[in-house]
Amino acid sequence: MNALLSLLPVLLFTTSSAPPNNAPGSAEAAFEAATLRQILSAADCAGLRFYNALPSEGSGGTVLVVGILADGKELTNGIEKPYATNGGTTDNPAAAQWLSKQDAAQACSRVASSGQTSFSASISAADAIALLDLDRCAGIGVSVTESGFVLSAYSSEEGRMKKLGDGEGFMKNSGDPCPTICGSLTNYVNQALLNK
């Protein structure tokens, strides 16, 4: 089992190079603080998991988020649409669009079908809340990098999301999902789809 856990980050993140930000399923996305707090408030939520995604055919790349339990399972039981993806508009760039598990799996599958690597990474609830609790934090921006996802605290100013600052206090790396929040490959909506 330990061997599987040590290999999982390689399975999830190994690519010849990180996809550029304008590639399918790899664009930066922002999530409203209220959306992330809603996910984190679920009973036994231990953190958040992110995926790069293409929500529909021909759509631009974005990021999808779901709550996770301490054993790495995603919080989906009893929730009709547990996955949130950025559905931003000009007036609200961090607006969420909620997806069912099936729709989330298809959004991840479209990334793989487009020739891109389907990434996933997790962050603990404590790290997410540390960003959300920053003064003037209105949301969190998520971008795909060579080492996984980087989360940055954002303020909302005149309808635009703006980074609150740089450095450790304003950013969290979410690159390696193991061993803290990991578990079976079937815990991951992208892997569950590919392993059917």
N, C-alpha and C positions, 0 to 999 in steps of 0.2 A: 504493500500500500504506500509506504514512504517513497518508493521509486516512482509510483504514479504521481504522487503529489509533487515530487521534484521535477517531473517531466511536464506537468500540466502547463506551467508558464511558457515552456518552449512550444507546446502544441498551440497555445492560444496566441502567442505573440511573434513567433518566428516568421519573418519576411525578409526578402533581400534588401528592402528599404521601406521606410514608412510611406504609406500612400500620401500624396500631396493633399493639402486641405481642400482642393477643388475636385478631388477624385470621388467617385461614387461611394457613399457611405462613410465619408471621412471628414465632413465639414465640421467646423466649430458650431456649437449649439449653446443656447442659454436656457436655464430653467428658473422660473420664479421661485423665490424663497418659500412661498406658501405651498407650491406643488411639492417641493422636496420635504418640507416639514410634515405635510399630509402623509407622505409615504413613510417617513421616519416615525410618525406617531402610532403606527400599527403595533399591536401587541407583539412583543418579542422581536421587533425589527432590530437587527444588529448592524445594518449598514445598507449601502446602495451598490447595485451592480449596473455598469454601463456597457452598451454595445454600440458600435457604429451601425447605421441602418439606412435603408432606402424605404420609406413608408409606403410608397406606391410606385407603379411603373412610371418611369420618366421623371420622378421627383429628384430633387437635389439630396445630397447626402446630409445626414444629421446624426444625432445621438439619441439613444433610447435608454431609459432608466427604470429600475424596478427595485423594490425593497428585498432584503435577504435576511434569512435566519442565521444564527451562529454556526450551523452546520453547512452553510452554503446554499441551502435550498431557497428558491425564490418564493416570495410571499404572494401566492396566487390563489390559494384555496378560499373560496367564498367571495372572491372579488371578480366581478364581470370583466373589468378592464383595468388590470393592475399595472400595466406598462405605460409610461408617459414618454412622449417624444416631443421635441420642440415643434410647435405649430405657430411660430411667431408671425405677427403681422406688423405693418408699419407702426401702428398705434401701440402695439404690445409685443415687442420683439422676443419676450420670454414666455409667451402663452403656451400652454401645454395642450397636446392632443392625446387622448387616452386610447390605448389599444388593448385588445384581448390577447391572450397568450398565442392563439393561432395567428393573429395579424402580426404580432411581434416576431414570431418565428419566420413568417414570410418576409418581413422587412429585413431580417438578418440574412435570409436565404438569397434575397435579391443582390445583396452585397457580394456573396460568394459567386452567384451566377454572372455578375458583371466582371468577374476576374480579380476582384479585390479580396484581401484577407478579412475575414470576419473577426474583429477584435472583441474582447470582453475584459473587464477589470472591475475590481471591487474596492470600496473604501469603507472604513468603519463608520458607524454612526457618530462616534465621538469626533472624528476628523471632519465629517460633513457639518456637524453642529458647530464646531469651532469656527468654520468659515461663515455659516449662517448667522452666528451671534456677533459678528463684527459690526461695529457702528456703521450705519448707512447701507448695510448689505441688503440688496433687493433681489439678489439671485446669484446663481453660480454658472459661470461659463465653463464648458467642457470642450477640450480639443484633443485630437488624436496626435500623438507624437511617436517617435521611434520606440519609446519605452512604455507605451500604453496611453493612458489618458491623464491630462493635467486639468485639475479643477481650480478655478480662480474666482475669488469673490468679486461681484460686480455691484455697482450702484445703478440706479435708474435716474437719468437726468434728461429732462425734456424729451421723453420717449425713446431715449437711447441707453443701451447698456454700456457702462464704462468701468474698466478695471479699477478697483479700489486702491491697488498698489501692487508692487512686485515683492518677491521674496517669500520665505517660509511662512510668515504670518498671514499672507494673503493668498497663498497657493498650496495645494496638496497634490502630490503625485499619486496616481492610482494605477500603477503599472503591473505589479505582480499580485495576482489574487490568492496565492498560496503562501504558507499553509494556514494563515489566520482565518480567512473566510474562503473556503474552497469546496471540498467534498467531491462527489461523483460528477463525472462529465455530464450525466443526465440532469444535473442541477442547472445547466446552462441552456437557455432557450435556443441558441444557435446550434449547440452540440446535440441537443435532444432532437432537433429537426433532422440533422444530418445523419443521426444514428438510427432513424426509424427503419 
